[in-house]
Amino acid sequence: ALRILEDESVEGGLLDISLGGTLSTPVAARLQEMDRPFVFLTAMADLAILPEEYRGAVIIQKPVVEADLHRALKEAGL
């Protein structure tokens, strides 16, 4: 994802918080540096794993309901 952000123009991101135990926060940080919005997706009930600086981010719980996705994307500015 970080390589894509370097090579492609993106409007924003839809990021799973944890993929295989690896957090997507480096991708979120890069999107912030680029002044691009993002939304986190997660199936985790406990978001304590998320660093403090991202606890105010727009987050959608999985499984995703279409109406929630539309609301979150709008809230994030996507």
VOGU-3710 file (C-alpha; in Angstrom, 3 decimals, decimal comma):
1> alriledesv> 0,000/0,000/0,000  2,822/2,415/0,792  4,406/1,742/-2,584  1,078/2,420/-4,295  0,811/5,742/-2,462  4,210/6,707/-3,845  3,379/5,688/-7,413  -0,307/6,516/-7,803  -2,619/9,440/-7,177  -5,282/8,485/-4,640
11> egglldislg> -8,301/10,311/-3,236  -8,108/8,547/0,128  -8,126/5,139/1,713  -10,288/2,423/3,180  -7,953/0,602/5,585  -8,408/-2,563/7,614  -6,849/-1,732/10,997  -5,058/-5,061/11,307  -4,130/-7,460/8,527  -2,470/-10,635/9,751
21> gtlstpvaar> -1,505/-8,873/12,975  0,149/-5,940/11,175  -1,402/-2,531/11,751  -2,225/-0,314/8,790  -1,257/2,825/10,714  1,845/3,490/8,551  -0,505/3,756/5,572  -2,831/6,027/7,553  0,152/8,212/8,516  1,222/8,531/4,891
31> lqemdrpfvf> -2,315/9,439/3,839  -2,345/12,122/6,536  0,979/13,471/5,251  -0,580/13,633/1,783  -3,661/15,383/3,244  -5,878/12,517/2,101  -8,787/11,185/4,159  -9,176/7,577/5,236  -11,602/5,272/7,015  -10,586/2,327/9,168
41> ltamadlail> -12,450/-0,986/8,982  -12,235/-3,544/11,752  -13,823/-6,648/13,206  -12,093/-6,027/16,555  -14,293/-5,202/19,511  -11,400/-3,765/21,535  -9,703/-0,891/19,745  -6,983/-0,516/22,387  -4,541/-1,854/19,777  -5,031/1,358/17,801
51> peeyrgavii> -2,461/4,049/18,672  -3,906/7,054/20,523  -3,452/9,442/17,575  -5,909/7,384/15,492  -8,648/6,861/18,078  -10,601/9,816/16,681  -10,513/8,452/13,130  -13,633/7,341/11,317  -14,029/3,613/12,053  -16,541/1,105/10,676
61> qkpvveadlh> -17,161/-2,248/12,316  -17,213/-5,362/10,113  -19,261/-6,868/8,711  -19,894/-3,636/6,863  -23,426/-2,454/6,218  -23,701/-0,391/3,035  -25,434/2,526/4,779  -22,648/2,650/7,402  -20,021/2,649/4,672  -21,688/5,583/2,883
71> ralkeagl> -21,976/7,500/6,156  -18,331/6,868/7,089  -17,000/7,831/3,663  -18,997/11,061/3,774  -17,845/11,762/7,335  -14,215/11,262/6,296  -14,609/13,496/3,261  -14,408/10,820/0,598
//
